[in-house]
Amino acid sequence: MTKFGLLSGVALVSILATPGVVLAQSAEDPQPNQGIADIVVTARKTSESLQSTPVAVSAISGESLADQQIVGIQEIQAITPNITFSSAVAQPGSSTVFIRGQGSSDGLVAIDQAVGVYLDGVYAARSTGGATDLLDVERVEVLRGPQGTLFGRNTTGGAINIIANKPSDEFEGSVRVDYGNYNAWLAQGVLNVPLGEGVAVRAAYQHRERDGFGRNVTLNRPLNDLESDFGRLTFGFEPVGSGFTALISADFSKFRNSGELVGLRTYDPTLSATNPAAAASPAARPFLSPELLAAACGTQPIPAGLPAATAGFLGGLKSGAIPLCPAVGARPGPIGTYALGGVNNAGFYNQTGNVPAYGKNDTYGASGVLEYEFSPAAALKSTTAWRGVELESLTDNDGTPYQLSGGLAPVPGNRIEQDQFSQELQLTGEIGSFEYILGGFYFVENGTDRSDSGSLFPLNPAVGTVDAVVRNESIAGFGQLIFQVTDSVRLTGGLRYTEDKRRLELRNRDRNVLTNVTTSALTLTNAAGAIISDLRDGNPADPFLATFERKFNYWSYLVSADWQATDDMFFYAKTSRSQRSGGLNTRAVAGGIPSVAFDPEIVTDYEIGAKIDLFDRRVRLNLAAFNANINNQQRNVIGVGNGRLVSGVENAAKAQIRGFEAELTVAPTTGLTLGSNLGYTDAKYKRFVNLDGSDWSGSEFPYTPELTLAFFGDYSVDVGPGRLKLHADYSWRSEAFAQPIAASAPQRAGRSAAEIQTISDNLQNTARIPSYGLLNARVAFEFNEPQIEVAFFARNITKEQYFSRLLAVQGTALGFTSYMPGDPRTYGISASFRF
């Protein structure tokens, strides 16, 4: 039996053998003698029961979110199988998502994600500003696997749809206040006001703030603190008997902090791809670039044997005659002493950086959804939306007193602005044995992506500027037909055609702070100074400008069959194809490493599933197994172009991903719900060629743990004037890796296969995120009258120290791996009032 088959069998047996294991997020509290409540989802753009939807989907109700003290989208990874959240480097308030091994760590405007995030059906294109608050939410739907036919491009991994509560004809509302350690405050309010028959308005607002989880001990500043505001206003209009509905909404989010908490995990420049001989010659280590920087700006001596000009420059830095060293406070020691476990390390939640970091992130949007039902055979829906995001940040990427990588104060390190407009039309209906959806979609976004950073500064006195202006357009037409073959068997077919247009204006440049000379990064010169490659347009009025345009078109499809074997047993099989958009690299430099353009990624998926209710709906078991084949896989790759370290996206790989999910809900008695879910992902590259031509097919998928496991339970019982509610959950995930890394072409030269494998393993382990588990709990008492609830909560009760993100560049001349820690233990009290 294969490893995949063995694990599938073991997982299924272990779940079935665990009485009282449930998927709490997919079940409402069971009512007496009614079992687990049904849930209506819109995974196929129409309302249907979760248990008869031929898609692997988890539905998390708003009540479950509150019971589990979940207030942000990233926290749902603890209760959903095969999903991982992280954040883009140097983008506070961002959220990158990986489902079934599909995702992207980058947050650039010109690079798309593999998991689509939708707010009431509106596509939010950018991970920048993606750390969305979950306020006044009806449910969150997590769709796993490609969703290209109905949801469109950039859903090769899946989609997340956040559905807010809609205005109702009841005057109602709620108020909630939380207080916890780290001086954490949360205040939220919801108010629904009917304005007349079929007319209502609903408003929701939330404020969160807390002190930092850590500090920059060099600058005595907090890090990873939080101050955020979120608001939504929704107007609903539904004239009785008219068949017409209108839903108009607007929302905003404001995020501020004192910077990302980034610490130095490890440092070893001998692993550098640009210094392949250093490991074999320890005597060469003092002459490596990071060591020379530390010597000039730190306490260790400048090594003898350097060229006179180099030694003089380093001596000027050390003496302060050239006042460019960014290190502050006491003169710092060797770089490696600041890594975890080093003598100068300030602790897991602290750093010793030299940058006064900060983060500002604002998102906003408005949408209008108009629906009119002509008859059961035809209903028209229009969704018009506009959204935008603005980011400004400054981040120390290494967490040391040295400028190994990151922004240079007082100039912001990253500035991103993006706005988008989308329009979707759908015609749906039912004619005889057929249900259909026909639609069209248009999307356009404009954005600017600017960053200023220094690497090994001031040893390298150049400040690099990425200056990009982006315009992306997409237009698509789609259709899906469901044929009711018999009372219990359906066939579904769907097709979508998409055309994308991409335009990029680049003005990438470098400024030497010693000479104050600015040169284009889009030209390549030889030793004599003659230009041998030039990507610029040649416009004298705009000498740095280079313009690039690309067009892509592709088809997505879906074919599925499902069988309602009994009222409580549903089975399905499907195959689908979806794409992630091609694009243009904003970090492009002359020399073609990486290429300016990359093509769409293509995923063809095969999936089978079962949804089963047993024992009068006291047990619910949902299963899915999948196999995905990936061509033209987009991967962030690293190389050297125009004499400097560069990175970008290339169609570097071909891969296969197999796995399964199992979700179990059990309601053994009134008031008690217990649960578990299990996810398994086996992701392997069939081909992976790095920029230098080296074979990276043995490297790891980013942020893809092989196993995810969760247990959780809820118990409620009437006690005196109200109801006691208990909740606990535990989630665990196996080791994962932040990015693929392997031995470079220079490191492979003259070495045996075993030696190359050892180097590759050592490099890959620098990106390893060890396994970890988190335990959370909540105890609440809810009074009958008035409807007041008082709760005590705690998250990460066992004080687990874990990594939420790594930046592993030990395979480069920088020689370090930095980390962002996950949240420490938090606890507090919550009080809410409903009316």
N, C-alpha and C positions, 0 to 999 in steps of 0.2 A: 504493500500500500504506500502511496506517495505521502510525503510530509503534509501536503495540503489536505489530502483525504483523511489522514490520521487525526490531524488537529480538528478538522470539521467534526469527525465522529466524537472525539473526546469532549469538544465544546458542547455539542448537543446533549450528550449523556450527562455531563456535569451540571448543565442548567436544569435539565428535566429531573435530575436527582436531588435538586435543592428545593425543598418545599418552602413556599413563602419567598420566592424571588420574583420581583416585578419590575416592570418598566414604569416607574411612577410618573414620569413626565408625560406619558401617553395616555394616562387614565385619570379621569375625574374621580373624586371620592365616591365609592360605590354607595348606592342607596339600598336600604333594606330590601332583600330578596330580589334585587335587580342585577346584581353582578357588576362587572366593569362597564362603565358608560361608553357609548359609541362616541366617536369623534369625527367631525366633518372637516375635510381638508380640501385644498384647492391645488393639489400637486399637478393636476392636468388642466389647470385654468378653468375648471368647472368644479362645483361643489359635489363631493361624493364622500362616502364613508371611508375612513382610514382602512378598514378591514376588507374593502373590496376595491382598493386602488392598486393597480399592477405596477407599483413603484416602491422602492425601498425608502420609506419616509418615516421620520420620527416627528411627532407633534407634541409640543410642550405647551401646556395651557398656562395662562396668566396666573391662575391660582397656584400651580406647581412652581412657577418661578418665584412667587412670594414665599411659599413654604420653604423653599431651598435658599432663600436670601440671595437670589440671583438678580443683579441690577444692571449687568453689562453683557453684551453678546459673547465676549470671550469666555465667560464662565460656563457656557453650555457645553464645553468640551468635556466637563466632568460627568455629564449624564447622557452623552450621545456617543455611540460607537464609531470608531474609525474617523475621528475628526480631531484636528489639532489647530490651535490658534497660536500665533506669535505676533511679532510686530516688525515693521520695516526699520532698518538701521537708521538712526538719527531722525526719526519721524515720531515724536511723542504723540499719542492719541491715534496712531494708526492700528490697523488690524489686518494681518494676513491669515488666510484660511487654507488648510489642507484637508481634503477628504479623499479617502482611498488612495493616498499617495500622490494626489494631484494638487498642485498649488504653486505659488511663486513667493519668494522671500522679498522680492524687490517691490518698491512702491513708486516707481517712476511713472510720469504721466503717459509715456509712450509704450509702456509695457502692461499688458492686461493680465488679470488674475485667471486662475483655472476654476474658481468657485464664484458663482454670481451671487451677490447679495441684493435682495429686493426689499424695498420698504413699501408695503401695501401694493405689491406688484410693480413698483417702479425700480428700474435697474440703477444701482449706485455704482458707478464705474470704477472708482478709485479706492484703494485700501487706505490712502491718506484720509484721516478723519473717520475711519471705519470702526473705531471702538464705540459703537452705538449703545446708548442707554436703552434699556428695555422697560419703558414706563407706560403704564396703562395699556398693556398688550393683551389681546385676546388669545393669541397663541404664536408660537414660532414653529415653522415647518422646516425641517432639515431633509432635503432630498439628496440621496446619495447616488452617484453614478451620472453619466452624461445626460443632459437635459436639453440638447441642442434644438430639437424640433419646435417645442413650444416656448422655451425660455431664450433660445438663441445662442449666439457665440459666447465663449468664455464661461461655459458651464461644463467643461470636460470632467471635472471632479464632482460637480453637483451644484446645488443652489440652496440658499437660505432665504426664506421669505418671512418677514416680520409683519404680522397682521395686527394693527392697532384696534382697540375697541372703537366702535362706531357710535355716533350720536343715537340716542334712543328717545322714546316718548315719555320717559320717566325722569322726574327731577331727582337727581342723585349725585353723590360725590364721595370723596374720601380725602382724609388728611393723614399723613404719616411723618413721624420724626424718629430718627435713629441717632444714637450716640455710642461711640466705641473708642477703643484704644487708638493711639496715635492721634488723639483729639479729632476723631472722625465724626463728621456730621452729615446727615442726609435729611433733607426736608422735601416733601412732595405733596402736591395737591391735585385733585381731579374734580372737575365740576361739569355736570351735564344738565343743560337747561332746554326744555322743550319750548319752542316759540309759537307753536300753533300745531294744528293737525298736520302731521307728516313733515314738520320742520323742527330741527333741533340743532344746537351747537354744543360742542364738547371741547373743554380746555384742559390741558395737563401740563404741569411744570415740576421740575425737579432740580434741586441744588445739592451738590456734593462737595465736600472739602475734607482734607486731612493733612496732617503733618507728614514729612517725608519718612519713608521706610528706612532711609539711610542718609549718610552725609558725605560730602567732600571734605575730608579732614584737613586738606591743604588749605583750602579757601574758607573753611568753616561755613559751608552752605548746605542747606538741605537738598536732598535729591529724591526723585520719585514721590514728591508730594502731589497734591491734586486740588484743583479748584475748577469745577465744571458746572455748567447750567444747560438744561435741556428743556425745550418747550414745544408744544404742538397745539394747534387750534384747528378744529374740524367742523365744517358746516354740512349738515345732511338735509336733503330735500327729497321727499317721496310722497307725492300726492296720492291719496288713497284711490285705488282702482284705476290709476292712469297707466300703469306699466312702465312709468318713467322714474328713475332715481338719479340723484346727483350727489356726489361726495367731493367737497372741496376742502383741501387741507394745506397747512403750511407748518413747517417745523424749523427749529434752529438748534444748534449745539455749540457751546463755547467751552474750550478746554485750555487750561493754563497749568504749567508746573515749572519747577526750578531745574528741570533737566532730567534726562534719563540717568538711572543708576547703572553705570557700566564699570565693572571691575576687571582687573587683569587675572585671567585664569592660569595661563601658562605662557612661558617665553622660552624659545629655543631657536635662535637664528641658524643653527647648523642644519635644520630641516629645510632651509630655504631652497627653492628651485633654482635661484640665481647664484647660490653658493654650494654647488654639489660637492666640492672638494673639502668643504669645511669640516664635515663630520669625520673624514679620514685624516684631517690635519688640524688637531685642536689648537696648534700654535697659530693658525690663521684666524682664530675667532676674534682676537682684539681688533682685527682690521676690518671686520664686517661693519656695514653701515650703522646699524642700531648701536653697536658697541662704541663706535667713534662718536656718535651723537651723545651717548651717556658720558663718555670721557670729557667731551668739551663742555657739557652743561652740568656735570656731576662731580663726584669726588675721586673717581679712579683716575690714574695718570693717563695722559695721552701716550699711546704706544710709540716706541722708537722705531725708526726705519721708514717713516712716512716721507713722501716727497716734501721738499721744503715749503712749497706753496700751501699744501694741505695742512702741514703742521702749523704754519703761521696762522692760517685761517682758524683752525681749532683753538690755538692759543689765544687768539683775539676774542673768540667766544667765551673761553674759560675765564679770561681776565675781566671780561665786561667791556673791553675796548670796542667790540662789535656787539652792541646790546640787543641781541635778538633771541637769546635763550628764553623760552617760555616758562621754564621751571621757576617756582616761587617758593617762598619760605626758606627753610633750612636747605642747604645744598644737598641735592638728592643723591642716593647711592645707585648701585648697579640696577639695571632694569629688572632683572630676575628677582630681586629682593621684594618687589611689590606684588608678585604673583601670590595666589592663594597658598598659604603655608610659609611664605617668605618672611624674613625678619622685619621688613618694612610694611608688610601687608596690614591694612587697617581693619580687616574683618570682612565677613561675607557680605554684609549690607553696607559697607563703606568703600570709599575709593580715595585715591590721592592725586586726583587729576589737576591739571593746570588751567582748565577752561571754565569760566563762569557760565555754565550751561543754562538753557531755558527752553521751553516749548510753548508755542501758541498754535492752536488749531481751531478753526471755525468752520462749521458746515451749516448749510441752509438749503431749503427747498420748498417747492409748492407743487401741488398736483390737482388735477380735476378729473374725476371719473364719472362719465355720463353713460347711462344704460337705458335702453328702451326695448321692451319686449313687444314685438308686433303680434306674435302668436307663439304657441309652443314650437312652431317650425322655424322661427327666425327671431333672434334677439341681437341687437347691435350694442357694442360696448366701445367707448372711446376713452383712452387714458392719455392725458397730456401732462407732461411734467417738466420741471426745470429744477436743477440742483447745482450746488457749487461748494467748493472747499477752498480754504486758504490756510497755509501752513508757514510758520517761521520758526526756526529752531537753531540751536547751537549745541553741539554734542562733542564730548571727549570720547573718542572711539576706543581708547586703550586703557583709560583709568589710571595712568601714571603721571608723574610730574613732567614727562617728556612729550613732545609733539610727534608721536609716532604716526598718528592718523586722526583726522578730525578737523573741525572748524577752527578758525583763528579769530579770537575776539579783537575788536568789537563788532566785526562784520558777521552777520548771520551766516551760519553754515549752510542751511537749506531754506529755500523760499519756493513754495509751490502755490500756484493759483490755477484753479480749474473750474469751468462751468459747463453744463451740459443741458441739452434739450432733447426730449424724446416724445414720440407720438406713436401710439399703437391703436389699431382698429381691429376688432374681432367681430365676426358674425358667427353665431352659434345657433344650433337648433336640433330638433329631432323630427325625422320623417320616417314613419314606419319603423323598420328594424335598424335604422341608421341614425347615429348622432354625429354631428360634424362641427368642426371649428375651421374657419377660414380667417386669415388675418394678414395684416401688413404692419411693418415696423420701420420707423426712421429714427436715427440717433445721430447727434452731432455734438462734439465737445471741442472746446478751445482751452489751451492751457499754457502756462509757462513753468519751466522747471529750471531753477538756478541754484547752483551750489558753489561755495568757495572753500577750499580745504588745502591743508599742507600735510605732506608726508615726510617724515624724517627732517622736519624743519627745526632749526635753520641750516642743518648740514646740507639739505637740499633747499636752497633759498627761493624756490619757485612756489607761488601760490596758484593752484590750478582752479580755473573757473569753467564750470559747465553752464552754458547759457543756451537754453532750448525754448523754442516756441512751437507748439504742437497743435495740429488740427486733425481730428479723426472723424470720419463720417461712415455711417453704415446704413444700408437699406436692405430690407428682407421681406419676403412673402412666404407664408406658411399655410399648411392645411393638415388636418387630422380627421380621420374617419373611423368611427367605431361601428362595427357590424355585429348585431345580436344574432348569432347563428342559431342558437336555441335559447331556451329560458335560462340556461346556466353557462353557456359558452359565448365568449366574445372574441372577435378579432379586431386589432387596431393597427392602422397604418398611418404614418405621418411623414411629411416631407417639408423641407425648408431650404430656400435658396437665399444666399447672402452675398452682397457686394460691399467691400470695405475700401475706403480711400484713406491713405495716410500721407500727411505732409509734415515735414520737419524743417525748421530753420535753426541752424546751429551757428553759434559764435564762440565756440570753445577756445580758450586762450590761457596762456601762462604769463604771470608777472614776476620777474625777478626783483625781490625786495632790496637787493644790494645795488642794482643798477637802475631800478625802476623802469626797465624795458619790458614791454609787453609783446609777446609773439603769439602767432596763431598755433593752436594744437592740431590744426587741420592741414598742416604742411609738413613734409619730411625732407630733410636736407642731408647731403653727404658730408664727408669729412672736410671738404673744401668750402662748405657753406652753400652749395648750389642746391636749389629745390629740385627734388627728383619725384615728388608726389604731392599733389595739391588738390584737395577736395573743395576748395572755395569756388564761389561763383565768378570771381574776378571783377567784382563791382567796385570801382574806385571810391564811390560814395559810401560804401559799406564794406570795408576791406576784409573783415573777419567772417562775413556771411557765407554759409554753404547751405544750399537748399536741396532737399531730397523729397521725392514723391514715389509712392508705390500703390498699386491696386491689387486686391486679392478677391477672389470669388470662390465659393464652395457650396456643396450640398450637404445637408444633414438629413438623417432619416431615422425612423423608428418603426419596428414591426414587433407586435406582441400578440400573445394569445393568453386568455385567462379562463378559468373554470371555477365556478361556484359549486363545488362538489356537494355541499350541504349548506344549510343556513349558517353554519359555523366554521366551514372549511373552504378556504379560497387559495387557489394555486395559479401561478403565472410563469410565463417564460417570455423573454424579450431580447431583442438585439437593437442597438442604436449606434449612430455615429454622430460625433460632435467635434467642433473645432475651437481652438483658442487662436485668436487673431494673430496674424503676422504683424510685424511692426518695424520700428526704426530705433536704433540705439542712440540715445542722447549723449552717451559717453564716448562716442566714436572719435577716433583720432586718425591721422594719416598713417598709412602703412597697412590698412585693412585688417587690423587685429583689435577688436572683433570687426566683422563685416558691418557695414552701416545698416543693412536690412536683413530681416529674418522672416521665414515663411510661416504660415499657419501650422499649428500642431494638430494632428489628427488622431482621434481616439475612437476605436471601434470596440464596443462593449457587448458582452453576452451575460445575461443574468437570469437566474431562476429564483423563485421565492414562494413562500407559503405564509398564510395568515390564518391562524387557528384559534378559535374560542372553544373552551371545554368546560364541563361541569357547570352548566347554567351560567356561562360567562364569568365564572370565578377564576378561570385561568386563561390567559391570552399569550400565545407564542407566535412571534413573527420572525421569519427566517429569510435570509437572502444570501446567495452565493454568486460571485461574479468573476469574470475573466476579461481584462481589458488589454487590447493591443495598441501600442502607441507608436506612431510614425512621425518623423520630423519633430521629435520632442525638444521643446525649448528648455535650455539650461543656462543658468548664469555661469559663465566661464571666465577664467583669469588668464591674462597673457601679458606680454611686453610689446608695446607698440610705440614707435617714435621715441624710444629710449626711456620709457616710463611704464610703470605698472598700470594696466588698464583692465577693465572688466566689462562684460556686456552679455547679451543674450545671443545664443547661436542655436541652430537646429542641429544639435550635437549628437542626439541619441535616438535609439530605437529601443523600446522596452515592452515588458509584459508585467501586468499587475493582476494577481489573483487574491481572492480572499472571501470572507463571509461576515455577516452580522447576525447575531441572535439576540432578540429582545423578549423578555418574559415578564408578564404581569400576573400576580396572584392576589386575589382578594378573598382570603379564607373565611373571614367573618366580617360582620358589619363593623366599619370603622378602621379596619386593618388592611393596609396595602403594602406589600413587600415586593422587591424587584431586583432585577439584574440585567445587564447587557454585556455582550462580549463582541469585540471586533478583532478580526485577524486580517493582516495585509502582508502579502508576499510579493515584494516589488523587486524586479531584476532588470538590469540593462542587457539587451541583446547586442547592442553596439553603442559605444560612447567614445567619440574622438575629441580630445581637447584641442585647443587652438594651436598647440605646437605639434600636433599629430600623434601624441601619445595616447595609448589605449587606457581609458578610464572605465571600462565596462564592469570592473569588479568593485567600483565605488558604490556608495550608499545613496538612497533617495533622501531628499531633505525632509525633515520633520514628519517622518513616517514610522512610528513605532510598529513593531510586528503585532503586538497585542495591546488592546485596551480593554479594561474590565471595570465594571461598576456594580456596586450593591447599594440599595437604598430602601428605606421603608418609612411609612407614615402610619400613625395610630392616633385616633381621636375618640374621645369618650365624653359623654355628658357628665358634668360634675357641678352640682349645686346650681348657681345662677348662669352657668355657661358651659363651655366645652374646652377640654384640655386637648391640645394638639402637640404631638411629638414627631420629630423628623430627624433622621440621620442618614448620611450617605458617605460612601467611601469609593474613591476612584483610583485606579492604578494603571500605569502605562509602562511598557517595557522600554528599554533604551532606544534612543533615536539619534539621528545625526543632523547637524544644522546644514550641512552642504556636502556634496561629493568632492573628494580630494584624492589624488593619486600621484605617483611619482611622475615628474616631468621628463621630457625628452633628454635634457642634459644629465639628469640623475640616472637615467637608464643606460647611458652610453658606457659600454665596457663591463656591464654588470650581468651576473647570472639571473635567471628567472626568479630564483629564491631570494636573492638580494633585492631585486626590484620589488617583490611582494612584501618584503620586510619594510622597505622604505614607504611603500604605499599604505601598509597597515598602520605604521607609526603616524603618517600624515592624517589618515582618516580618523584615527583615534583622537586627534586634537579637536575634532568637531563633534565628539561623542557627548550626548546628553544622557546621563545615567537614568535608570528607571526610578520612579518615585510614586508614592501614593499619598492621597490627601483625604483626611477625615473631617467632615463638617457635621454640625448638629444644630437643632433649633427646638426650643421649648416655648410654647405659646398658650395663653389662656384667652379665650374669646367669650366675652359677655353677651348674653342674649339681648338685653336692653339696658342701656344703649349699645350699639354695635361697636364696642371698643375691644381691641386686641392688644395685649401686652406680651412681648416675646423677648427671650434671651437667645442669643445666637453666638456661634463660634465657627471659624473657618480655619483650616489647617491646624487642627487641635494639637497634633503631635509635633508641631514646629519643624516640619520637614523643610530642609534647605535644598532647593532644586533650581535648575536653570530654565528660564522661559525663552532665552535666545542666546545664541553664540555667534561671534564673528571670528571665524578661524582663518587666519592669513599666515600661518606658520609655513606654508608652502611658498611664500613670497619673500622678498627682501625685508619685509617688516618683522617677520619672525614671531608673531604673538597670536594668542587667542584670548579674546575678551568675552565677558558674559553679562547678561542681564538676569538678576535673580528673580525668582517667582516671589509672590507675596508671602510675608511671614505670617505667623499666627495673628489673627484678628478676632475680636469679640466685642460684644456690646449689647445694648438693649434697644428695642424697637416698640413704639406705641403707635397705633393707628385707630382711626375712627371713620366708620362708614355711615352714610345717611341717605 
